[in-house]
Amino acid sequence: MLTKEKVKKTIDRLPDSFTVDQVIEELVVLDKIEKGLKEVEEDKVYSTQQVKDQLKKWL
Amino acid sequence: MAIINWTHRSVNDLKNIAEFIEKDSVKYASLTIQRLMNAAHHPDTSGRQRHIAPNIAGITTARLIKNNIILYLYENICVMTLSDLKLKIFRQIDSLEKNRLEEFYGVMMNYLNSKKDITDWDKLSEAQKKGLLDAIDEIESGKGKSNKAVLDKFHKKYSNA
């Protein structure tokens, strides 16, 4: 879950002038990181070997 | 090499990437997945393509751009086990060059010795203590000489002896 505080910090890191695309990209990144961290907290992670097994079709 | 944990989301993303590219070429789908997985395991070799993203929630993150796809790597020292930490320290030491290794050894010995009870200090005379403290001051103010410089000086001075 995003918080106002994190979104504010993300926007603060942008240069003084920016495009809408830049803001959206930064927010998407923030959202992905937050969701990824939540999965790590919930131990929803695979080892590299498990990933290789799942992706063996392409490896 | 760091131990990498892959979130379920990241693996789904990889699958989606592979399936998308596979529509055009199985070979390039395979190459892309291999490159992405290698990039995650060897982020330092990507040099200028690696950007350190802002520290979020106390966790160091690195944004790695590879083949126009962005990977996000997270390193959380807090979740490392003791053996992971030892291995990481060993690998970092192992990668140091000679000069930095010697410098690190000095720093480490100073740290370890600072944790010991130095009872012998009290047995020294005031003159000995002053001599040691003066020597430390000289070293810290850059007045120290290397062992090689001292040896060269005396070899030259007593070369005929």
Backbone of each chain as ProteinMPNN parsed JSONL, in Angstrom:
{"seq_chain_A": "MLTKEKVKKTIDRLPDSFTVDQVIEELVVLDKIEKGLKEVEEDKVYSTQQVKDQLKKWL", "coords_chain_A": {"N_chain_A": [[0.849, -1.196, 0.0], [0.611, 2.172, -0.904], [1.799, 5.2, 0.599], [0.974, 8.58, 1.513], [3.198, 9.951, 2.338], [5.353, 8.525, 1.208], [4.824, 8.871, -1.484], [5.086, 11.615, -1.654], [7.82, 11.887, -1.086], [8.842, 10.6, -3.291], [8.061, 12.309, -5.355], [9.466, 14.545, -4.58], [12.0, 13.819, -5.297], [12.147, 14.196, -7.978], [13.256, 16.223, -10.781], [13.105, 19.895, -11.001], [11.539, 20.545, -13.18], [9.376, 18.446, -14.975], [7.94, 15.681, -16.808], [4.597, 14.352, -17.296], [4.756, 11.681, -17.808], [7.158, 10.986, -16.531], [6.485, 11.282, -13.819], [4.506, 9.335, -13.566], [5.993, 7.063, -14.153], [7.798, 6.999, -12.006], [6.016, 6.628, -9.883], [4.887, 4.183, -10.517], [7.131, 2.601, -10.28], [7.649, 2.906, -7.545], [5.346, 1.708, -6.519], [5.709, -0.923, -7.452], [8.003, -1.646, -6.06], [7.103, -1.49, -3.423], [5.146, -3.508, -3.43], [6.736, -5.675, -4.027], [8.394, -5.738, -1.768], [6.505, -6.352, 0.131], [5.846, -8.939, -0.581], [8.279, -10.137, -0.014], [8.322, -9.823, 2.76], [6.207, -11.489, 3.386], [7.296, -13.838, 2.829], [7.042, -14.769, 0.285], [8.801, -15.84, -1.779], [11.159, -17.079, -4.218], [13.939, -19.296, -4.627], [16.932, -18.972, -6.639], [17.338, -21.357, -7.986], [14.79, -22.509, -7.932], [13.484, -20.67, -9.546], [14.817, -21.077, -11.931], [13.919, -23.651, -12.48], [11.24, -23.145, -12.959], [11.408, -21.551, -15.185], [12.555, -23.131, -17.077], [11.892, -23.792, -19.612], [12.806, -21.723, -21.15], [15.446, -21.619, -20.625]], "CA_chain_A": [[0.0, 0.0, 0.0], [1.384, 3.414, -0.932], [1.387, 6.206, 1.58], [1.182, 9.947, 1.029], [4.565, 10.321, 2.655], [6.259, 7.925, 0.228], [4.57, 9.518, -2.775], [5.692, 12.951, -1.569], [9.268, 11.743, -1.216], [9.131, 10.243, -4.688], [7.917, 13.524, -6.164], [10.563, 15.437, -4.211], [13.248, 13.407, -5.956], [12.096, 14.59, -9.381], [13.81, 17.568, -11.028], [12.108, 20.963, -10.868], [10.599, 20.411, -14.305], [9.265, 17.043, -15.38], [6.755, 15.361, -17.618], [3.62, 13.475, -16.645], [5.28, 10.306, -17.941], [8.168, 10.764, -15.485], [5.803, 11.085, -12.534], [3.83, 8.036, -13.58], [7.005, 6.025, -14.089], [8.313, 6.932, -10.633], [4.983, 6.065, -9.0], [4.779, 2.754, -10.828], [8.313, 1.983, -9.665], [7.419, 2.875, -6.095], [4.312, 0.704, -6.268], [6.296, -2.252, -7.667], [8.928, -1.912, -4.952], [6.306, -1.751, -2.218], [4.52, -4.83, -3.552], [7.823, -6.652, -3.927], [8.813, -5.833, -0.365], [5.442, -7.041, 0.868], [6.019, -10.369, -0.866], [9.458, -10.598, 0.745], [7.885, -9.935, 4.165], [5.316, -12.649, 3.509], [8.1, -14.995, 2.432], [6.615, -15.249, -1.043], [9.994, -15.715, -2.623], [11.754, -18.305, -4.753], [15.388, -19.29, -4.796], [17.287, -18.936, -8.06], [17.137, -22.692, -8.557], [13.346, -22.677, -8.167], [13.126, -19.847, -10.709], [15.334, -21.777, -13.12], [13.019, -24.774, -12.754], [9.994, -22.621, -13.544], [11.66, -20.951, -16.487], [13.473, -24.026, -17.809], [11.499, -23.792, -21.015], [13.576, -20.699, -21.871], [16.856, -21.612, -20.196]], "C_chain_A": [[0.889, 1.253, 0.0], [0.904, 4.343, 0.173], [1.678, 7.591, 0.993], [2.645, 10.341, 1.188], [5.546, 9.79, 1.601], [6.088, 8.565, -1.151], [5.2, 10.911, -2.783], [7.203, 12.874, -1.754], [9.668, 11.425, -2.652], [9.075, 11.489, -5.565], [9.042, 14.513, -5.848], [11.862, 15.092, -4.929], [13.28, 13.811, -7.436], [12.758, 15.957, -9.566], [12.706, 18.619, -10.952], [11.069, 20.917, -11.995], [10.55, 18.955, -14.744], [7.982, 16.822, -16.175], [5.812, 14.458, -16.801], [4.127, 12.023, -16.68], [6.299, 9.996, -16.846], [7.524, 10.493, -14.128], [5.174, 9.699, -12.473], [4.858, 6.915, -13.442], [7.524, 5.867, -12.648], [7.292, 6.291, -9.688], [4.793, 4.566, -9.254], [5.939, 1.995, -10.184], [8.106, 1.831, -8.159], [6.417, 1.775, -5.734], [4.88, -0.714, -6.41], [7.223, -2.617, -6.503], [8.151, -2.257, -3.686], [5.684, -3.155, -2.259], [5.574, -5.933, -3.443], [8.267, -6.838, -2.489], [7.776, -6.577, 0.476], [5.56, -8.561, 0.643], [7.215, -10.935, -0.099], [9.067, -10.799, 2.21], [7.041, -11.181, 4.387], [6.001, -13.946, 3.078], [7.622, -15.605, 1.12], [7.771, -15.066, -2.002], [10.459, -17.091, -3.09], [13.269, -18.167, -4.731], [15.681, -19.258, -6.292], [17.051, -20.299, -8.714], [15.659, -22.939, -8.859], [12.897, -21.873, -9.398], [13.597, -20.531, -11.988], [14.425, -22.948, -13.495], [11.743, -24.283, -13.434], [10.194, -22.087, -14.956], [12.494, -21.851, -17.396], [13.144, -24.097, -19.293], [12.362, -22.81, -21.826], [15.059, -20.716, -21.504], [17.622, -22.801, -20.775]], "O_chain_A": [[1.806, 1.369, 0.812], [-0.242, 4.276, 0.616], [2.512, 7.745, 0.101], [3.245, 10.965, 0.313], [6.448, 10.504, 1.16], [7.055, 8.775, -1.884], [5.773, 11.337, -3.786], [7.796, 13.677, -2.475], [10.682, 11.906, -3.158], [9.94, 11.696, -6.417], [9.514, 15.23, -6.73], [12.715, 15.954, -5.145], [14.336, 13.767, -8.067], [12.818, 16.755, -8.63], [11.525, 18.287, -10.851], [9.89, 21.208, -11.79], [11.591, 18.308, -14.868], [7.081, 17.66, -16.201], [6.187, 13.893, -15.774], [3.955, 11.257, -15.732], [6.314, 8.895, -16.296], [7.947, 9.606, -13.387], [5.289, 8.987, -11.476], [4.64, 5.944, -12.718], [7.668, 4.753, -12.145], [7.653, 5.512, -8.806], [4.569, 3.789, -8.326], [5.766, 0.912, -9.625], [8.355, 0.772, -7.583], [6.611, 1.021, -4.78], [4.58, -1.595, -5.605], [7.223, -3.752, -6.027], [8.496, -3.196, -2.968], [5.694, -3.885, -1.268], [5.336, -6.982, -2.845], [8.491, -7.963, -2.041], [8.112, -7.321, 1.398], [5.391, -9.352, 1.571], [7.173, -12.059, 0.4], [9.425, -11.802, 2.827], [7.136, -11.841, 5.421], [5.373, -15.0, 2.977], [7.779, -16.802, 0.88], [7.721, -14.244, -2.916], [10.194, -18.113, -2.456], [13.809, -17.063, -4.808], [14.792, -19.488, -7.113], [16.613, -20.375, -9.862], [15.312, -23.501, -9.897], [12.057, -22.32, -10.179], [12.885, -20.565, -12.991], [14.188, -23.208, -14.675], [11.232, -24.916, -14.359], [9.302, -22.152, -15.802], [13.072, -21.381, -18.376], [13.997, -24.419, -20.121], [12.619, -23.021, -23.011], [15.836, -19.912, -22.018], [18.816, -22.951, -20.517]]}, "seq_chain_B": "MAIINWTHRSVNDLKNIAEFIEKDSVKYASLTIQRLMNAAHHPDTSGRQRHIAPNIAGITTARLIKNNIILYLYENICVMTLSDLKLKIFRQIDSLEKNRLEEFYGVMMNYLNSKKDITDWDKLSEAQKKGLLDAIDEIESGKGKSNKAVLDKFHKKYSNA", "coords_chain_B": {"N_chain_B": [[29.155, -13.185, -4.437], [25.817, -12.16, -4.17], [23.105, -13.611, -2.292], [20.219, -14.334, -3.956], [16.835, -13.614, -3.719], [13.85, -14.275, -5.302], [10.938, -12.534, -5.935], [7.5, -13.623, -6.156], [6.092, -12.074, -7.894], [8.113, -11.005, -9.516], [8.968, -13.249, -10.894], [6.686, -13.923, -12.296], [6.596, -11.676, -13.933], [8.886, -12.131, -15.458], [8.11, -14.439, -16.801], [5.955, -13.428, -18.297], [7.329, -11.618, -19.915], [8.95, -13.364, -21.35], [7.01, -14.928, -22.674], [5.828, -13.021, -24.26], [7.897, -12.189, -25.991], [8.422, -14.576, -27.153], [6.435, -14.938, -29.002], [7.398, -13.85, -31.301], [10.006, -14.848, -31.479], [11.455, -17.707, -30.298], [14.07, -18.146, -29.681], [15.107, -15.562, -29.06], [13.545, -14.98, -26.89], [14.5, -16.804, -25.072], [17.181, -15.971, -24.919], [16.82, -13.433, -23.802], [15.721, -13.978, -21.267], [17.811, -15.41, -20.133], [19.804, -13.433, -20.091], [18.645, -11.533, -18.409], [18.471, -12.933, -16.008], [21.158, -13.437, -15.545], [22.008, -10.817, -15.288], [20.893, -10.048, -12.882], [22.358, -11.562, -11.149], [24.907, -10.651, -11.547], [25.197, -7.773, -11.071], [27.117, -5.738, -10.848], [28.708, -5.815, -13.065], [27.451, -4.454, -14.987], [28.057, -1.859, -15.005], [27.836, 1.427, -16.006], [25.175, 1.276, -16.458], [23.901, 0.801, -14.211], [21.96, 2.046, -11.665], [21.736, 3.556, -8.568], [18.941, 3.38, -6.746], [16.813, 5.495, -4.763], [17.023, 5.19, -1.218], [14.693, 3.181, 0.178], [12.429, 2.732, 2.702], [14.466, 1.951, 4.393], [15.864, 0.083, 3.031], [18.309, -0.899, 0.795], [18.185, -0.251, -2.595], [18.629, -1.171, -5.955], [18.559, -0.046, -9.237], [18.443, -1.627, -12.191], [19.202, -1.42, -15.491], [18.604, -3.25, -18.255], [18.792, -4.278, -21.482], [16.669, -2.578, -22.103], [14.857, -3.251, -20.179], [13.811, -2.973, -16.894], [15.239, -3.968, -13.921], [14.669, -4.51, -10.511], [16.575, -4.528, -7.722], [16.979, -5.661, -4.449], [18.541, -5.152, -1.405], [18.856, -6.325, 1.689], [20.341, -6.041, 4.556], [19.57, -6.684, 7.065], [18.136, -9.069, 6.968], [19.977, -10.965, 6.514], [21.604, -14.012, 7.218], [23.882, -15.137, 9.793], [25.895, -16.671, 8.665], [25.635, -15.923, 5.997], [26.416, -13.297, 6.204], [29.098, -13.547, 7.021], [30.134, -14.78, 4.767], [29.718, -12.831, 2.877], [31.363, -10.78, 3.838], [33.836, -12.07, 3.646], [34.017, -12.396, 0.864], [34.086, -9.766, 0.028], [36.457, -8.901, 1.16], [38.191, -10.574, -0.165], [38.113, -9.528, -2.686], [39.554, -7.23, -2.574], [42.226, -4.999, -3.526], [45.846, -5.173, -3.157], [46.921, -2.896, -1.715], [44.63, -1.778, -0.54], [43.804, -3.933, 0.898], [45.817, -4.2, 2.82], [45.41, -1.83, 4.161], [42.85, -2.257, 5.123], [43.375, -4.4, 6.8], [44.865, -3.161, 8.815], [42.935, -1.408, 9.878], [41.097, -3.275, 10.781], [42.598, -4.683, 12.725], [43.069, -2.632, 14.523], [40.474, -2.202, 15.369], [39.838, -4.695, 16.531], [41.795, -4.849, 18.53], [41.065, -2.718, 20.054], [38.997, -3.669, 21.465], [40.041, -5.228, 23.36], [41.189, -5.767, 26.715], [43.62, -3.707, 27.697], [45.812, -4.224, 29.739], [48.5, -4.04, 30.07], [49.272, -1.49, 29.544], [49.156, 0.054, 31.841], [51.386, -0.775, 33.117], [53.488, 0.493, 31.985], [56.094, 2.998, 32.022], [55.851, 6.55, 32.699], [57.371, 7.943, 30.846], [57.593, 6.06, 28.778], [54.911, 5.796, 28.049], [54.445, 8.423, 27.171], [56.195, 8.485, 25.007], [55.018, 6.609, 23.245], [52.511, 7.804, 22.791], [53.344, 10.195, 21.601], [54.448, 9.142, 19.281], [52.198, 8.069, 18.037], [50.811, 10.434, 17.541], [52.556, 11.596, 15.702], [52.407, 9.803, 13.551], [49.718, 10.098, 12.893], [49.715, 12.719, 12.051], [50.887, 12.554, 9.645], [53.633, 12.221, 9.562], [54.909, 9.87, 9.349], [57.09, 7.24, 8.08], [57.631, 4.976, 5.416], [58.427, 1.486, 5.753], [60.139, 0.641, 3.767], [61.337, 3.031, 2.919], [62.86, 3.699, 5.142], [64.593, 1.512, 5.294], [65.922, 1.779, 2.822], [67.252, 4.185, 3.248], [69.087, 3.545, 5.285], [70.477, 1.466, 4.127], [71.793, 2.842, 2.152], [73.316, 4.606, 3.659], [74.961, 2.921, 5.127], [76.241, 1.364, 3.269], [78.818, 0.731, 2.729], [79.669, -0.513, 4.913]], "CA_chain_B": [[27.856, -13.043, -5.088], [24.741, -12.1, -3.183], [22.046, -14.619, -2.424], [19.079, -13.603, -4.514], [15.479, -14.15, -3.564], [12.992, -13.743, -6.374], [9.541, -12.464, -5.515], [6.591, -14.288, -7.098], [5.772, -11.066, -8.906], [9.221, -10.866, -10.471], [8.998, -14.45, -11.743], [5.565, -13.762, -13.238], [7.024, -10.676, -14.929], [9.824, -12.797, -16.38], [7.321, -15.337, -17.664], [5.21, -12.595, -19.245], [8.301, -11.09, -20.881], [9.36, -14.47, -22.229], [5.888, -15.326, -23.527], [5.608, -11.946, -25.234], [8.957, -12.241, -27.012], [8.327, -15.885, -27.79], [5.517, -14.863, -30.14], [8.226, -13.567, -32.475], [11.194, -15.69, -31.566], [11.754, -18.505, -29.098], [15.497, -17.957, -29.401], [15.327, -14.293, -28.361], [12.903, -15.084, -25.569], [15.449, -17.538, -24.252], [18.338, -15.094, -24.679], [16.432, -12.339, -22.9], [15.58, -14.512, -19.902], [19.166, -15.726, -19.637], [20.504, -12.172, -19.802], [18.044, -10.899, -17.233], [18.863, -13.679, -14.8], [22.582, -13.17, -15.322], [22.162, -9.429, -14.839], [20.548, -9.983, -11.458], [23.439, -12.182, -10.377], [26.168, -9.931, -11.722], [24.804, -6.387, -11.333], [28.241, -4.813, -10.903], [29.355, -5.832, -14.365], [26.699, -3.638, -15.936], [28.694, -0.544, -14.96], [27.089, 2.684, -16.017], [23.737, 1.055, -16.586], [23.331, 0.533, -12.895], [21.654, 3.27, -10.926], [21.268, 3.28, -7.216], [17.667, 4.056, -6.502], [16.765, 6.036, -3.411], [16.807, 4.244, -0.126], [13.262, 3.15, 0.505], [12.1, 1.94, 3.9], [15.682, 1.436, 5.004], [16.409, -1.021, 2.241], [19.042, -0.419, -0.363], [17.651, -0.809, -3.832], [19.401, -0.793, -7.137], [17.766, -0.171, -10.456], [19.353, -2.131, -13.216], [18.563, -1.363, -16.805], [19.218, -4.248, -19.125], [17.986, -4.497, -22.674], [15.467, -1.748, -21.955], [13.972, -3.775, -19.138], [14.369, -2.529, -15.619], [15.147, -4.909, -12.806], [14.869, -3.866, -9.222], [17.245, -5.426, -6.801], [16.883, -5.182, -3.076], [19.52, -5.775, -0.525], [18.472, -6.018, 3.057], [21.343, -6.676, 5.399], [18.915, -7.166, 8.284], [17.619, -10.425, 6.85], [21.067, -11.902, 6.248], [21.977, -14.871, 8.331], [25.266, -14.919, 10.215], [26.802, -17.276, 7.683], [25.589, -15.067, 4.798], [27.205, -12.1, 6.497], [30.513, -13.935, 6.997], [30.495, -15.045, 3.375], [29.755, -11.544, 2.182], [32.57, -10.09, 4.287], [34.976, -12.772, 3.066], [34.107, -12.109, -0.571], [34.498, -8.38, -0.172], [37.886, -8.835, 1.481], [38.896, -11.306, -1.215], [38.159, -8.74, -3.919], [40.352, -6.009, -2.379], [43.584, -4.988, -4.051], [46.849, -5.304, -2.103], [47.011, -1.705, -0.861], [43.41, -1.627, 0.265], [43.756, -5.069, 1.818], [46.693, -3.859, 3.952], [44.734, -0.76, 4.914], [41.74, -2.888, 5.834], [43.941, -5.217, 7.892], [45.208, -2.228, 9.898], [41.691, -0.942, 10.498], [40.492, -4.408, 11.504], [43.388, -4.967, 13.919], [42.798, -1.555, 15.481], [39.149, -2.443, 15.935], [39.886, -5.869, 17.424], [42.607, -4.542, 19.706], [40.363, -1.742, 20.911], [38.029, -4.4, 22.276], [40.734, -6.008, 24.375], [41.64, -5.048, 27.906], [45.071, -3.551, 27.57], [46.286, -3.999, 31.119], [49.934, -3.755, 30.056], [49.472, -0.036, 29.456], [49.392, 0.587, 33.185], [52.711, -1.182, 33.594], [54.516, 1.314, 31.337], [56.492, 4.215, 32.742], [55.28, 7.765, 32.093], [58.186, 8.264, 29.657], [57.206, 5.112, 27.712], [53.564, 6.186, 27.585], [54.569, 9.66, 26.394], [56.842, 8.116, 23.748], [54.026, 5.957, 22.385], [51.498, 8.793, 22.388], [53.99, 11.106, 20.632], [54.602, 8.405, 18.015], [50.864, 7.996, 17.41], [50.528, 11.78, 17.011], [53.368, 11.806, 14.49], [51.83, 8.998, 12.464], [48.432, 10.682, 12.503], [49.935, 14.0, 11.351], [51.524, 12.273, 8.359], [55.093, 12.26, 9.634], [55.427, 8.506, 9.319], [57.846, 6.836, 6.889], [57.414, 3.556, 5.13], [59.527, 0.582, 6.116], [61.071, 0.614, 2.63], [62.107, 4.283, 2.917], [63.851, 3.614, 6.226], [65.607, 0.529, 4.89], [66.725, 2.374, 1.745], [68.108, 5.225, 3.829], [70.201, 2.955, 6.032], [71.308, 0.708, 3.188], [72.634, 3.821, 1.466], [74.24, 5.183, 4.635], [75.944, 1.929, 5.591], [76.494, 0.439, 2.171], [80.238, 0.326, 2.726], [80.018, -1.102, 6.211]], "C_chain_B": [[26.755, -13.058, -4.029], [23.772, -13.271, -3.381], [20.791, -13.875, -2.867], [17.779, -14.351, -4.243], [14.599, -13.48, -4.609], [11.556, -13.693, -5.862], [8.68, -13.167, -6.571], [6.253, -13.342, -8.256], [6.87, -10.979, -9.978], [9.27, -12.069, -11.421], [7.845, -14.397, -12.749], [5.918, -12.765, -14.328], [7.954, -11.316, -15.956], [9.075, -13.714, -17.357], [6.569, -14.526, -18.728], [6.126, -12.038, -20.333], [8.654, -12.178, -21.894], [8.239, -14.843, -23.191], [5.618, -14.287, -24.616], [6.636, -12.029, -26.365], [8.864, -13.529, -27.82], [7.386, -15.875, -29.007], [6.278, -14.599, -31.433], [9.389, -14.529, -32.61], [11.456, -16.403, -30.244], [13.199, -18.269, -28.676], [15.731, -16.666, -28.612], [14.633, -14.254, -26.997], [13.866, -15.754, -24.596], [16.653, -16.668, -23.899], [18.014, -14.004, -23.661], [16.337, -12.83, -21.457], [16.959, -14.828, -19.314], [19.904, -14.456, -19.247], [19.961, -11.508, -18.535], [18.46, -11.614, -15.948], [20.336, -13.471, -14.497], [22.797, -11.763, -14.765], [21.864, -9.297, -13.351], [21.673, -10.56, -10.606], [24.756, -11.449, -10.499], [25.873, -8.449, -11.988], [25.987, -5.448, -11.513], [28.892, -4.755, -12.282], [28.622, -4.948, -15.363], [27.143, -2.175, -15.904], [27.735, 0.621, -14.971], [25.588, 2.48, -16.116], [23.068, 0.87, -15.229], [23.111, 1.865, -12.167], [21.198, 2.875, -9.535], [19.992, 4.072, -7.0], [17.646, 4.547, -5.053], [16.477, 4.967, -2.364], [15.34, 4.302, 0.294], [13.049, 2.235, 1.698], [13.336, 1.265, 4.486], [16.327, 0.316, 4.221], [17.089, -0.46, 1.008], [18.483, -1.065, -1.621], [18.54, -0.376, -4.984], [18.537, -1.019, -8.359], [18.721, -0.559, -11.579], [18.642, -2.136, -14.552], [19.3, -2.315, -17.729], [18.293, -4.486, -20.294], [16.635, -3.78, -22.57], [14.457, -2.3, -20.957], [14.604, -3.424, -17.807], [14.152, -3.594, -14.56], [15.337, -4.111, -11.528], [15.439, -4.869, -8.253], [17.182, -4.822, -5.408], [17.927, -5.894, -2.241], [19.165, -5.373, 0.901], [19.393, -6.766, 4.006], [20.69, -7.286, 6.639], [18.471, -8.618, 8.17], [18.722, -11.446, 6.565], [21.32, -12.77, 7.472], [23.441, -14.603, 8.665], [26.236, -15.497, 9.184], [26.804, -16.49, 6.368], [26.505, -13.868, 4.989], [28.699, -12.41, 6.435], [30.989, -14.125, 5.559], [30.633, -13.737, 2.601], [31.029, -10.782, 2.546], [33.8, -10.733, 3.641], [35.132, -12.4, 1.589], [34.557, -10.678, -0.835], [35.988, -8.225, 0.117], [38.689, -9.458, 0.341], [39.043, -10.474, -2.488], [39.027, -7.483, -3.79], [41.715, -6.133, -3.039], [44.554, -4.909, -2.877], [46.853, -4.101, -1.143], [45.8, -1.566, 0.062], [43.281, -2.764, 1.28], [44.617, -4.779, 3.053], [46.049, -2.785, 4.836], [43.604, -1.35, 5.754], [42.249, -3.703, 7.028], [44.276, -4.328, 9.096], [43.963, -1.769, 10.648], [41.076, -2.058, 11.349], [41.255, -4.693, 12.806], [43.167, -3.886, 14.981], [41.462, -1.784, 16.178], [39.201, -3.589, 16.945], [40.675, -5.559, 18.692], [41.901, -3.567, 20.648], [39.358, -2.434, 21.818], [38.701, -5.198, 23.397], [41.03, -5.131, 25.598], [43.156, -4.927, 27.83], [45.63, -3.217, 28.952], [47.764, -3.637, 31.145], [50.216, -2.251, 30.031], [49.83, 0.525, 30.836], [50.778, 0.238, 33.719], [53.82, -0.316, 32.992], [54.852, 2.522, 32.199], [55.853, 5.42, 32.053], [56.028, 8.121, 30.819], [57.815, 7.349, 28.49], [55.829, 5.469, 27.145], [53.653, 7.42, 26.695], [55.179, 9.361, 25.017], [55.858, 7.497, 22.763], [52.982, 6.959, 21.873], [52.068, 9.782, 21.378], [54.099, 10.438, 19.26], [53.266, 8.32, 17.283], [50.499, 9.344, 16.798], [51.281, 12.023, 15.707], [52.791, 11.047, 13.305], [50.551, 9.653, 11.956], [48.604, 12.005, 11.765], [50.738, 13.791, 10.06], [53.034, 12.287, 8.383], [55.701, 10.85, 9.628], [56.205, 8.228, 8.037], [57.604, 5.352, 6.668], [58.639, 2.753, 5.533], [60.591, 0.595, 5.02], [61.947, 1.872, 2.631], [63.202, 4.236, 3.977], [64.973, 2.65, 5.838], [66.524, 1.093, 3.8], [67.727, 3.376, 2.3], [69.336, 4.593, 4.504], [71.083, 2.059, 5.162], [72.29, 1.644, 2.504], [73.73, 4.326, 2.409], [75.338, 4.192, 5.006], [76.308, 0.925, 4.491], [77.938, -0.056, 2.154], [80.627, -0.393, 4.011], [80.145, -2.607, 6.11]], "O_chain_B": [[26.772, -13.876, -3.11], [23.645, -13.83, -4.47], [20.363, -12.912, -2.229], [17.653, -15.547, -4.504], [14.616, -12.259, -4.765], [11.023, -14.705, -5.405], [9.079, -13.29, -7.729], [6.145, -13.746, -9.414], [6.59, -10.893, -11.174], [9.575, -11.922, -12.604], [8.005, -14.779, -13.908], [5.59, -12.966, -15.498], [7.832, -11.079, -17.158], [9.364, -13.757, -18.552], [6.55, -14.892, -19.903], [5.76, -11.987, -21.508], [8.659, -11.957, -23.105], [8.479, -15.051, -24.381], [5.234, -14.622, -25.737], [6.288, -11.949, -27.543], [9.184, -13.564, -29.008], [7.523, -16.693, -29.917], [5.882, -15.047, -32.509], [9.721, -14.973, -33.709], [11.653, -15.768, -29.208], [13.515, -18.2, -27.488], [16.459, -16.664, -27.619], [15.087, -13.577, -26.074], [14.022, -15.324, -23.453], [17.092, -16.625, -22.749], [18.816, -13.694, -22.78], [16.819, -12.17, -20.537], [17.23, -14.545, -18.147], [20.551, -14.402, -18.202], [20.714, -10.995, -17.708], [18.76, -10.98, -14.937], [20.726, -13.344, -13.336], [23.642, -11.541, -13.897], [22.512, -8.523, -12.647], [21.913, -10.108, -9.487], [25.634, -11.604, -9.65], [26.264, -7.926, -13.031], [25.888, -4.466, -12.248], [29.546, -3.771, -12.627], [29.117, -4.716, -16.466], [26.659, -1.355, -16.684], [26.922, 0.785, -14.061], [24.815, 3.409, -15.882], [21.844, 0.794, -15.119], [24.015, 2.696, -12.088], [20.379, 1.973, -9.361], [19.991, 5.301, -7.07], [18.399, 4.046, -4.217], [15.78, 3.984, -2.616], [14.832, 5.344, 0.709], [13.463, 1.076, 1.677], [13.262, 0.153, 5.009], [17.251, -0.333, 4.712], [16.519, 0.348, 0.276], [18.332, -2.285, -1.692], [19.132, 0.702, -4.946], [17.873, -2.046, -8.494], [19.695, 0.142, -11.853], [17.606, -2.781, -14.718], [20.504, -2.174, -17.944], [17.134, -4.857, -20.11], [15.595, -4.339, -22.919], [13.315, -1.842, -20.912], [15.814, -3.57, -17.63], [13.033, -4.056, -14.334], [16.095, -3.141, -11.498], [14.855, -5.923, -8.001], [17.319, -3.612, -5.232], [18.148, -7.098, -2.378], [19.185, -4.192, 1.247], [19.242, -7.967, 4.228], [21.18, -8.269, 7.194], [18.433, -9.329, 9.174], [18.45, -12.635, 6.397], [21.254, -12.306, 8.61], [24.149, -13.929, 7.916], [27.263, -14.893, 8.871], [27.833, -16.395, 5.7], [27.253, -13.473, 4.094], [29.476, -11.64, 5.869], [32.081, -13.698, 5.182], [31.54, -13.566, 1.786], [31.691, -10.211, 1.68], [34.691, -10.039, 3.151], [36.238, -12.125, 1.123], [35.3, -10.404, -1.778], [36.695, -7.507, -0.591], [39.728, -8.937, -0.062], [39.97, -10.68, -3.272], [39.219, -6.756, -4.764], [42.29, -7.22, -3.108], [44.156, -4.62, -1.748], [46.795, -4.265, 0.076], [45.921, -1.283, 1.254], [42.729, -2.59, 2.366], [44.217, -5.066, 4.182], [46.128, -2.825, 6.064], [43.422, -1.003, 6.921], [41.652, -3.703, 8.105], [44.007, -4.69, 10.242], [43.933, -1.742, 11.879], [40.606, -1.832, 12.464], [40.648, -4.916, 13.853], [43.086, -4.178, 16.174], [41.324, -1.595, 17.387], [38.684, -3.48, 18.057], [40.28, -5.951, 19.79], [42.108, -3.586, 21.861], [38.917, -1.865, 22.816], [38.034, -5.765, 24.261], [41.108, -3.906, 25.499], [43.876, -5.923, 27.891], [45.883, -2.055, 29.271], [48.244, -3.016, 32.093], [51.284, -1.806, 30.454], [50.713, 1.374, 30.96], [51.278, 0.871, 34.65], [54.965, -0.381, 33.438], [54.036, 3.003, 32.986], [55.365, 5.301, 30.93], [55.425, 8.546, 29.833], [57.731, 7.8, 27.348], [55.613, 5.448, 25.934], [53.044, 7.483, 25.627], [54.746, 9.903, 24.001], [55.869, 7.829, 21.578], [52.622, 6.962, 20.696], [51.392, 10.169, 20.425], [53.877, 11.066, 18.225], [53.205, 8.479, 16.064], [49.954, 9.412, 15.696], [50.741, 12.572, 14.747], [52.698, 11.576, 12.197], [50.326, 9.752, 10.75], [47.759, 12.382, 10.953], [51.211, 14.756, 9.459], [53.665, 12.359, 7.328], [56.895, 10.688, 9.88], [56.005, 8.901, 7.026], [57.4, 4.586, 7.609], [59.744, 3.285, 5.639], [61.789, 0.564, 5.303], [63.149, 1.796, 2.376], [64.327, 4.677, 3.743], [66.153, 2.942, 6.032], [67.741, 0.911, 3.844], [68.886, 3.417, 1.887], [70.466, 5.045, 4.317], [72.277, 1.907, 5.42], [73.455, 1.305, 2.298], [74.894, 4.456, 2.03], [76.497, 4.57, 5.178], [76.642, -0.226, 4.775], [78.233, -1.129, 1.628], [81.767, -0.826, 4.175], [80.434, -3.271, 7.106]]}, "name": "protein", "num_of_chains": 2, "seq": "MLTKEKVKKTIDRLPDSFTVDQVIEELVVLDKIEKGLKEVEEDKVYSTQQVKDQLKKWLMAIINWTHRSVNDLKNIAEFIEKDSVKYASLTIQRLMNAAHHPDTSGRQRHIAPNIAGITTARLIKNNIILYLYENICVMTLSDLKLKIFRQIDSLEKNRLEEFYGVMMNYLNSKKDITDWDKLSEAQKKGLLDAIDEIESGKGKSNKAVLDKFHKKYSNA"}
